[in-house]
Amino acid sequence: MTEQPTLWDDTEALLQTWRHWQVAQGLSDRTYTERDAVMRHLFEFTKATPRTLAPFHIIMYCGRPDLSDASRASYHATIRAFCAWMIRARVREDDPTSETPRPKRPRTKPRPLSFEAVRAVYAAANRERTRAYILLAVLSGMRIHEVAKIRGEDIDLDRGTLVIEGKGGVIEIVPLHDDLRALALRMPRAGYWFPAYTVEGCVGRKAIYTAIKGAMRRAGYGHAKPHMLRHSYGTELLGAGADLRVVQELMRHADVSTTQLYTDIHWSAKVAAVSALSLGLAA
């Protein structure tokens, strides 16, 4: 007689099936890997399974006091995606997330480093590979995981273009900055620019984060994060007078409202605007 699977065996099978579903959707490896980790932690933390998951489990998990608002919103979004899949896959008929409060995702503003600070960070980088990471982030707006995957084939020196595989596997083509052209001439024309040292494939994004973060710390910007280099890219483009729609495409933002956040941080423009006010009062 065939042994009936336990609830945990069923959980494992369902998570694997959901993973295949997401692959078929064309989602990135990073997306479904992070989602899988959240769901596994949810089931471990609450002792629930996909079939027994209830609203109070979700509230308990997302309501932990040590979570940031951004994490709370991100975890809830992942759980909603899993529950929506269970309904479509006929695992369950109900959606337990529909009876839970949806955390509000905080709307943060970009926090760029000035180009003066970027130059200091670049100078503090103690390896050529780290300097290349920094240049790609600040001169093309690449995210850390995008930097990790860059290949020689992504560069077209004749046309002066750079192909970037972004979120969800979306492919975009952006102009190649002169400093990146010079970098490309020193890098492999084929294969990964940054292969991993101990395994096949490209370097991990955590290794890139650590390398850039170390340079920031040595330069005296220990508070900074590597993603701020991308913020510097967008801010400097707008500060140089680039059109908002052009910057949206260069930043590869799906919504121009995201790009508009970068228009709010030009301090000198704010000072000039306030200084222009006059009540005409005598000194």
TAGI-V538893 format. One record per pair of residues at least 12 apart in sequence whose ideal C-beta (glycine too) atoms are under 10 Angstrom apart, sorted by sequence separation. I is the first residue (numbers start at 1). GAP is how many residues later the second one is. D is the distance in whole Angstrom. If there is no record, write none. Layout:
# TAGI-V538893
{{I & GAP & D} {I & GAP & D}}
This chain:
# TAGI-V538893
{{20 & 12 & 9} {45 & 12 & 9} {46 & 12 & 8} {48 & 12 & 9} {62 & 12 & 10} {83 & 12 & 5} {122 & 12 & 5} {135 & 12 & 10} {136 & 12 & 10} {150 & 12 & 8} {151 & 12 & 9} {161 & 12 & 5} {162 & 12 & 5} {212 & 12 & 9} {213 & 12 & 7} {216 & 12 & 8} {235 & 12 & 9} {244 & 12 & 7} {247 & 12 & 6} {248 & 12 & 9} {19 & 13 & 5} {22 & 13 & 7} {46 & 13 & 10} {48 & 13 & 9} {62 & 13 & 5} {83 & 13 & 6} {84 & 13 & 8} {121 & 13 & 6} {122 & 13 & 8} {134 & 13 & 9} {150 & 13 & 9} {161 & 13 & 7} {162 & 13 & 7} {163 & 13 & 10} {194 & 13 & 9} {212 & 13 & 9} {213 & 13 & 6} {216 & 13 & 9} {234 & 13 & 6} {237 & 13 & 6} {238 & 13 & 10} {246 & 13 & 10} {247 & 13 & 10} {18 & 14 & 8} {19 & 14 & 9} {22 & 14 & 9} {39 & 14 & 10} {43 & 14 & 9} {46 & 14 & 6} {61 & 14 & 7} {62 & 14 & 5} {83 & 14 & 5} {133 & 14 & 6} {136 & 14 & 7} {150 & 14 & 8} {151 & 14 & 9} {159 & 14 & 9} {161 & 14 & 7} {162 & 14 & 5} {194 & 14 & 8} {212 & 14 & 4} {233 & 14 & 9} {234 & 14 & 9} {237 & 14 & 8} {245 & 14 & 8} {248 & 14 & 10} {42 & 15 & 7} {45 & 15 & 8} {46 & 15 & 6} {61 & 15 & 9} {80 & 15 & 8} {82 & 15 & 9} {83 & 15 & 8} {119 & 15 & 10} {132 & 15 & 8} {133 & 15 & 9} {149 & 15 & 9} {150 & 15 & 9} {160 & 15 & 6} {161 & 15 & 6} {162 & 15 & 8} {211 & 15 & 9} {212 & 15 & 9} {244 & 15 & 6} {247 & 15 & 7} {19 & 16 & 8} {42 & 16 & 8} {45 & 16 & 6} {80 & 16 & 10} {81 & 16 & 9} {118 & 16 & 7} {122 & 16 & 8} {149 & 16 & 6} {159 & 16 & 9} {160 & 16 & 5} {209 & 16 & 8} {210 & 16 & 9} {212 & 16 & 10} {234 & 16 & 8} {244 & 16 & 7} {247 & 16 & 9} {15 & 17 & 10} {18 & 17 & 8} {19 & 17 & 6} {58 & 17 & 9} {59 & 17 & 10} {62 & 17 & 8} {79 & 17 & 8} {80 & 17 & 5} {83 & 17 & 10} {118 & 17 & 10} {121 & 17 & 9} {133 & 17 & 10} {147 & 17 & 9} {154 & 17 & 10} {156 & 17 & 9} {159 & 17 & 8} {160 & 17 & 9} {194 & 17 & 10} {209 & 17 & 5} {212 & 17 & 7} {233 & 17 & 8} {234 & 17 & 5} {18 & 18 & 8} {42 & 18 & 9} {43 & 18 & 10} {58 & 18 & 7} {61 & 18 & 8} {79 & 18 & 6} {80 & 18 & 9} {132 & 18 & 9} {146 & 18 & 6} {160 & 18 & 9} {162 & 18 & 7} {208 & 18 & 7} {209 & 18 & 9} {233 & 18 & 7} {244 & 18 & 9} {42 & 19 & 5} {45 & 19 & 8} {118 & 19 & 9} {119 & 19 & 10} {146 & 19 & 7} {154 & 19 & 9} {157 & 19 & 8} {162 & 19 & 9} {234 & 19 & 9} {244 & 19 & 7} {15 & 20 & 9} {16 & 20 & 9} {41 & 20 & 8} {42 & 20 & 9} {77 & 20 & 10} {80 & 20 & 9} {118 & 20 & 5} {142 & 20 & 9} {145 & 20 & 9} {146 & 20 & 6} {156 & 20 & 8} {160 & 20 & 10} {231 & 20 & 10} {15 & 21 & 6} {18 & 21 & 8} {58 & 21 & 6} {76 & 21 & 7} {79 & 21 & 8} {118 & 21 & 10} {143 & 21 & 9} {145 & 21 & 9} {146 & 21 & 9} {155 & 21 & 7} {160 & 21 & 7} {205 & 21 & 9} {230 & 21 & 8} {238 & 21 & 8} {57 & 22 & 9} {58 & 22 & 9} {80 & 22 & 8} {140 & 22 & 6} {142 & 22 & 6} {145 & 22 & 9} {154 & 22 & 10} {162 & 22 & 9} {237 & 22 & 10} {238 & 22 & 10} {38 & 23 & 9} {115 & 23 & 8} {139 & 23 & 10} {141 & 23 & 9} {142 & 23 & 10} {143 & 23 & 7} {239 & 23 & 9} {15 & 24 & 6} {76 & 24 & 7} {140 & 24 & 7} {142 & 24 & 9} {143 & 24 & 8} {157 & 24 & 7} {234 & 24 & 9} {238 & 24 & 5} {239 & 24 & 10} {14 & 25 & 9} {15 & 25 & 7} {58 & 25 & 9} {76 & 25 & 9} {77 & 25 & 9} {113 & 25 & 8} {141 & 25 & 10} {155 & 25 & 8} {234 & 25 & 7} {237 & 25 & 8} {238 & 25 & 6} {53 & 26 & 8} {76 & 26 & 6} {77 & 26 & 9} {112 & 26 & 10} {136 & 26 & 9} {146 & 26 & 10} {155 & 26 & 8} {235 & 26 & 10} {236 & 26 & 10} {239 & 26 & 9} {76 & 27 & 5} {157 & 27 & 6} {234 & 27 & 9} {235 & 27 & 5} {238 & 27 & 9} {239 & 27 & 6} {11 & 28 & 9} {12 & 28 & 9} {15 & 28 & 9} {75 & 28 & 8} {77 & 28 & 8} {136 & 28 & 9} {155 & 28 & 9} {156 & 28 & 10} {157 & 28 & 8} {234 & 28 & 5} {235 & 28 & 9} {238 & 28 & 7} {11 & 29 & 9} {53 & 29 & 9} {72 & 29 & 10} {73 & 29 & 8} {74 & 29 & 9} {76 & 29 & 9} {155 & 29 & 5} {233 & 29 & 9} {234 & 29 & 10} {235 & 29 & 10} {239 & 29 & 9} {53 & 30 & 8} {72 & 30 & 10} {73 & 30 & 4} {154 & 30 & 9} {155 & 30 & 10} {231 & 30 & 9} {235 & 30 & 6} {239 & 30 & 8} {12 & 31 & 10} {72 & 31 & 4} {73 & 31 & 7} {74 & 31 & 8} {231 & 31 & 8} {234 & 31 & 10} {235 & 31 & 7} {238 & 31 & 10} {11 & 32 & 6} {18 & 32 & 9} {50 & 32 & 8} {71 & 32 & 9} {72 & 32 & 9} {73 & 32 & 4} {142 & 32 & 9} {152 & 32 & 8} {155 & 32 & 8} {157 & 32 & 9} {38 & 33 & 10} {42 & 33 & 8} {50 & 33 & 9} {53 & 33 & 9} {70 & 33 & 9} {72 & 33 & 9} {73 & 33 & 8} {141 & 33 & 8} {155 & 33 & 10} {41 & 34 & 9} {69 & 34 & 7} {72 & 34 & 9} {140 & 34 & 6} {150 & 34 & 10} {155 & 34 & 8} {231 & 34 & 8} {8 & 35 & 8} {14 & 35 & 8} {15 & 35 & 8} {50 & 35 & 10} {51 & 35 & 9} {62 & 35 & 10} {69 & 35 & 7} {70 & 35 & 7} {139 & 35 & 10} {140 & 35 & 9} {152 & 35 & 6} {153 & 35 & 10} {7 & 36 & 10} {14 & 36 & 5} {38 & 36 & 8} {39 & 36 & 10} {42 & 36 & 8} {50 & 36 & 6} {67 & 36 & 9} {69 & 36 & 7} {70 & 36 & 6} {140 & 36 & 8} {151 & 36 & 10} {152 & 36 & 5} {153 & 36 & 8} {11 & 37 & 9} {13 & 37 & 10} {14 & 37 & 8} {38 & 37 & 6} {42 & 37 & 7} {59 & 37 & 10} {63 & 37 & 9} {69 & 37 & 5} {139 & 37 & 9} {140 & 37 & 7} {150 & 37 & 9} {151 & 37 & 8} {152 & 37 & 4} {153 & 37 & 6} {11 & 38 & 5} {38 & 38 & 10} {58 & 38 & 6} {59 & 38 & 10} {62 & 38 & 7} {63 & 38 & 9} {68 & 38 & 8} {70 & 38 & 8} {139 & 38 & 4} {142 & 38 & 10} {151 & 38 & 10} {152 & 38 & 5} {153 & 38 & 8} {155 & 38 & 9} {10 & 39 & 7} {11 & 39 & 6} {35 & 39 & 10} {38 & 39 & 9} {39 & 39 & 7} {53 & 39 & 8} {55 & 39 & 10} {57 & 39 & 7} {58 & 39 & 6} {61 & 39 & 10} {62 & 39 & 8} {69 & 39 & 10} {138 & 39 & 9} {139 & 39 & 9} {151 & 39 & 7} {152 & 39 & 6} {153 & 39 & 10} {154 & 39 & 9} {9 & 40 & 10} {10 & 40 & 7} {11 & 40 & 8} {34 & 40 & 9} {35 & 40 & 10} {38 & 40 & 5} {39 & 40 & 7} {42 & 40 & 9} {51 & 40 & 7} {54 & 40 & 10} {55 & 40 & 10} {56 & 40 & 9} {59 & 40 & 9} {62 & 40 & 9} {63 & 40 & 9} {139 & 40 & 6} {140 & 40 & 6} {151 & 40 & 6} {152 & 40 & 8} {7 & 41 & 9} {8 & 41 & 7} {10 & 41 & 7} {11 & 41 & 10} {37 & 41 & 9} {38 & 41 & 7} {50 & 41 & 6} {51 & 41 & 7} {53 & 41 & 10} {55 & 41 & 5} {58 & 41 & 9} {59 & 41 & 5} {62 & 41 & 6} {136 & 41 & 9} {138 & 41 & 9} {139 & 41 & 6} {151 & 41 & 6} {152 & 41 & 7} {7 & 42 & 4} {11 & 42 & 10} {35 & 42 & 9} {36 & 42 & 9} {39 & 42 & 9} {50 & 42 & 7} {54 & 42 & 5} {55 & 42 & 8} {58 & 42 & 5} {59 & 42 & 7} {135 & 42 & 8} {150 & 42 & 7} {151 & 42 & 7} {6 & 43 & 9} {7 & 43 & 9} {35 & 43 & 5} {38 & 43 & 10} {39 & 43 & 6} {53 & 43 & 5} {55 & 43 & 8} {56 & 43 & 9} {57 & 43 & 9} {58 & 43 & 9} {136 & 43 & 10} {149 & 43 & 7} {150 & 43 & 5} {151 & 43 & 10} {7 & 44 & 7} {34 & 44 & 8} {35 & 44 & 9} {38 & 44 & 9} {52 & 44 & 10} {53 & 44 & 9} {55 & 44 & 4} {56 & 44 & 9} {135 & 44 & 6} {136 & 44 & 7} {139 & 44 & 9} {148 & 44 & 8} {149 & 44 & 9} {150 & 44 & 7} {7 & 45 & 7} {54 & 45 & 9} {55 & 45 & 5} {135 & 45 & 6} {148 & 45 & 9} {149 & 45 & 9} {35 & 46 & 7} {36 & 46 & 10} {50 & 46 & 10} {54 & 46 & 10} {55 & 46 & 10} {147 & 46 & 9} {148 & 46 & 6} {31 & 47 & 9} {35 & 47 & 7} {135 & 47 & 9} {136 & 47 & 8} {147 & 47 & 8} {48 & 48 & 9} {132 & 48 & 9} {135 & 48 & 6} {148 & 48 & 9} {32 & 49 & 10} {31 & 50 & 10} {132 & 51 & 6} {151 & 51 & 8} {131 & 52 & 9} {132 & 52 & 10} {149 & 52 & 9} {150 & 52 & 8} {148 & 53 & 9} {149 & 53 & 5} {27 & 54 & 10} {132 & 54 & 9} {148 & 54 & 5} {149 & 54 & 9} {128 & 55 & 10} {132 & 55 & 7} {147 & 55 & 9} {148 & 55 & 5} {147 & 56 & 9} {148 & 56 & 7} {149 & 56 & 9} {177 & 56 & 10} {136 & 57 & 9} {145 & 57 & 10} {148 & 57 & 5} {128 & 58 & 8} {129 & 58 & 10} {136 & 58 & 10} {147 & 58 & 8} {148 & 58 & 9} {22 & 59 & 9} {128 & 59 & 10} {145 & 59 & 9} {146 & 59 & 9} {148 & 59 & 8} {22 & 60 & 10} {25 & 60 & 10} {133 & 60 & 10} {144 & 60 & 10} {145 & 60 & 4} {148 & 60 & 6} {132 & 61 & 7} {133 & 61 & 8} {144 & 61 & 5} {145 & 61 & 10} {147 & 61 & 6} {148 & 61 & 10} {132 & 62 & 8} {143 & 62 & 9} {144 & 62 & 9} {147 & 62 & 10} {18 & 63 & 9} {22 & 63 & 8} {144 & 63 & 10} {145 & 63 & 8} {18 & 64 & 6} {21 & 64 & 6} {129 & 64 & 9} {144 & 64 & 5} {145 & 64 & 10} {129 & 65 & 6} {143 & 65 & 10} {144 & 65 & 6} {147 & 65 & 9} {15 & 67 & 9} {18 & 67 & 5} {21 & 67 & 8} {14 & 68 & 9} {17 & 68 & 9} {18 & 68 & 8} {21 & 68 & 7} {144 & 68 & 8} {17 & 69 & 10} {133 & 70 & 9} {14 & 71 & 9} {18 & 71 & 8} {137 & 71 & 9} {14 & 72 & 8} {17 & 72 & 7} {136 & 72 & 10} {18 & 73 & 9} {17 & 74 & 9} {129 & 74 & 8} {133 & 74 & 10} {134 & 74 & 10} {14 & 75 & 8} {133 & 75 & 5} {137 & 75 & 7} {174 & 75 & 8} {175 & 75 & 8} {132 & 76 & 10} {133 & 76 & 9} {173 & 76 & 10} {174 & 76 & 6} {14 & 77 & 6} {134 & 77 & 9} {172 & 77 & 8} {174 & 77 & 9} {129 & 78 & 10} {130 & 78 & 8} {133 & 78 & 6} {134 & 78 & 6} {172 & 78 & 9} {174 & 78 & 8} {129 & 79 & 9} {133 & 79 & 6} {147 & 79 & 9} {172 & 79 & 10} {130 & 80 & 10} {131 & 80 & 10} {172 & 80 & 5} {10 & 81 & 9} {130 & 81 & 4} {131 & 81 & 10} {134 & 81 & 7} {144 & 81 & 10} {129 & 82 & 7} {130 & 82 & 7} {133 & 82 & 9} {134 & 82 & 9} {144 & 82 & 6} {147 & 82 & 10} {170 & 82 & 7} {143 & 83 & 9} {144 & 83 & 7} {147 & 83 & 10} {127 & 84 & 7} {130 & 84 & 8} {131 & 84 & 8} {143 & 84 & 7} {146 & 84 & 9} {170 & 84 & 9} {126 & 85 & 9} {130 & 85 & 6} {144 & 85 & 9} {167 & 85 & 8} {125 & 86 & 8} {143 & 86 & 10} {144 & 86 & 9} {166 & 86 & 5} {168 & 86 & 10} {125 & 87 & 8} {127 & 87 & 10} {142 & 87 & 9} {143 & 87 & 6} {167 & 87 & 9} {126 & 88 & 8} {127 & 88 & 9} {141 & 88 & 8} {142 & 88 & 7} {164 & 88 & 7} {166 & 88 & 10} {125 & 89 & 8} {126 & 89 & 7} {137 & 89 & 7} {141 & 89 & 5} {124 & 90 & 8} {125 & 90 & 4} {137 & 90 & 8} {138 & 90 & 9} {139 & 90 & 9} {140 & 90 & 9} {141 & 90 & 9} {121 & 91 & 8} {124 & 91 & 5} {125 & 91 & 9} {137 & 91 & 9} {138 & 91 & 4} {141 & 91 & 9} {142 & 91 & 9} {121 & 92 & 10} {123 & 92 & 9} {124 & 92 & 8} {126 & 92 & 8} {134 & 92 & 9} {137 & 92 & 4} {138 & 92 & 8} {141 & 92 & 4} {121 & 93 & 10} {122 & 93 & 7} {124 & 93 & 8} {125 & 93 & 8} {133 & 93 & 8} {136 & 93 & 9} {137 & 93 & 6} {138 & 93 & 10} {139 & 93 & 10} {140 & 93 & 7} {141 & 93 & 6} {121 & 94 & 5} {124 & 94 & 4} {125 & 94 & 9} {135 & 94 & 9} {137 & 94 & 10} {138 & 94 & 5} {139 & 94 & 7} {120 & 95 & 9} {121 & 95 & 5} {123 & 95 & 9} {124 & 95 & 4} {134 & 95 & 6} {137 & 95 & 8} {138 & 95 & 6} {120 & 96 & 9} {121 & 96 & 9} {123 & 96 & 7} {124 & 96 & 8} {133 & 96 & 9} {137 & 96 & 7} {141 & 96 & 8} {121 & 97 & 8} {122 & 97 & 8} {124 & 97 & 9} {139 & 97 & 10} {118 & 98 & 10} {120 & 98 & 9} {121 & 98 & 5} {138 & 98 & 8} {117 & 99 & 9} {120 & 99 & 4} {121 & 99 & 9} {119 & 100 & 9} {120 & 100 & 7} {121 & 100 & 6} {118 & 101 & 9} {120 & 101 & 7} {117 & 102 & 7} {113 & 103 & 8} {117 & 103 & 9} {118 & 103 & 9} {121 & 103 & 8} {117 & 104 & 6} {121 & 105 & 9} {113 & 106 & 10} {118 & 106 & 10} {141 & 106 & 9} {146 & 106 & 9} {117 & 107 & 8} {121 & 107 & 10} {122 & 107 & 10} {113 & 108 & 7} {121 & 108 & 8} {141 & 109 & 6} {143 & 109 & 9} {118 & 110 & 9} {140 & 110 & 8} {141 & 110 & 5} {142 & 110 & 9} {113 & 111 & 6} {117 & 111 & 9} {118 & 111 & 7} {121 & 111 & 10} {141 & 111 & 7} {111 & 112 & 9} {112 & 112 & 10} {113 & 112 & 10} {117 & 112 & 10} {141 & 112 & 10} {111 & 113 & 8} {111 & 114 & 8} {118 & 114 & 6} {30 & 115 & 6} {113 & 115 & 5} {117 & 115 & 8} {118 & 115 & 10} {29 & 116 & 9} {111 & 116 & 9} {112 & 116 & 6} {113 & 116 & 7} {28 & 117 & 8} {110 & 117 & 9} {111 & 117 & 6} {112 & 117 & 8} {115 & 117 & 7} {110 & 118 & 8} {112 & 118 & 9} {113 & 118 & 8} {114 & 118 & 7} {118 & 118 & 9} {112 & 119 & 4} {113 & 119 & 5} {110 & 120 & 8} {111 & 120 & 6} {112 & 120 & 4} {115 & 120 & 9} {110 & 121 & 4} {111 & 121 & 9} {112 & 121 & 8} {114 & 121 & 9} {115 & 121 & 6} {109 & 122 & 9} {110 & 122 & 9} {112 & 122 & 7} {113 & 122 & 9} {114 & 122 & 9} {110 & 123 & 10} {112 & 123 & 4} {110 & 124 & 7} {111 & 124 & 9} {112 & 124 & 8} {115 & 124 & 10} {110 & 125 & 6} {112 & 127 & 10} {31 & 136 & 8} {28 & 137 & 9} {30 & 137 & 9} {31 & 137 & 7} {28 & 138 & 9} {30 & 138 & 10} {31 & 138 & 9} {28 & 139 & 7} {27 & 140 & 9} {28 & 140 & 6} {29 & 140 & 9} {27 & 141 & 6} {28 & 141 & 6} {110 & 141 & 10} {26 & 142 & 7} {27 & 142 & 8} {28 & 142 & 9} {25 & 143 & 9} {26 & 143 & 6} {25 & 144 & 10} {26 & 144 & 9} {110 & 148 & 9} {110 & 149 & 10} {107 & 150 & 10} {112 & 150 & 8} {107 & 151 & 10} {110 & 151 & 6} {109 & 152 & 5} {110 & 152 & 5} {108 & 153 & 8} {109 & 153 & 8} {110 & 153 & 10} {112 & 153 & 7} {107 & 154 & 8} {110 & 154 & 8} {111 & 154 & 8} {109 & 155 & 6} {110 & 155 & 6} {109 & 156 & 6} {30 & 175 & 8}}
